[in-house]
Amino acid sequence: MGAVNSELEELFQEKKRVRNPFVPIGALVTAGVLTAGLISFRQGNSNLGQKLMRARVVAQGATVALMLGTAYYYGEKF
């Protein structure tokens, strides 16, 4: 079992983890817009809340696109 673990450790040390700094920023923007939208709905301002929910969808989509783009760009080339 020890030989298998050492082989796995060697394999994962060779893998380089790539981080896109815009992904956590996008996640925070998404969470912030979501919170603002929920607060607007709670205060009775449904027009603003609806606009903020649409903005949340755009921010969330952009964040997912960044994640997919990063994975595609830095992924293994076969």
N, C-alpha and C positions, 0 to 999 in steps of 0.2 A: 504494500500500500504506500510505503514511503517513496518508492521509485515513481509511482504514478503522480503523487503530489509534487515531486520535484520537477517532473516533466511539464505538469500544468503550470507551475510557477514560471518556468522558463518561457513557455508559450505566451503567457500573459505579460511578461516583462518585455517581450518583443513588440507587443501591440502598443501603439502610441495613442493615448486618449486625447482627442481633439475637443476643445471647448469653444463654442461660439459665444462671445460675451453678450451678444444681442438677444440670445434666447432667454436668459433670466430677466433681462430688462423687459422683454416682451411679455413675459409671464407676470411681472409686477404691474405693468401697464394694464394688462387684461384684468387682473384682480382689482386694481384701483378703479377702473371704469365700471366694473361690475358692482363694486361697493357703492360708488356714487349713484349708479342707476337704481339700486335697491333702496337707497336713502331717499331718492327723489320720488319713487313710487310710494314709499311709506308716508312721505309728507304730502302726498296728494297731487304732485306735479307729474301727471302721466305723460304729457308731451315731452318734457325733458327726459324723463325716465326711458321712454321709448327710443329717443335719439341716442341716449347713452348705451342702451342695450344693442342697438345697431352698431355703434362704435366698438362695443365689446366684441361683437362677431368679427369685425374687421381686424381688430388687434389680435384676436385669438387665431384667425386664419393666417395672419402674417407671421405669428410665432411658429405655427405648425409648418409653414412654408420654409422658414429659416431652419428649423430642425431637419426637414427633409433635404433641403439644399445642402446643408452641412454634411449630412450623412452621405449624400450622393457624391459630393465633391471630394471628401476625404475617404470614401469607401475603397475597398480593395478593387483593383482593376484586374479582371480576368482576361 
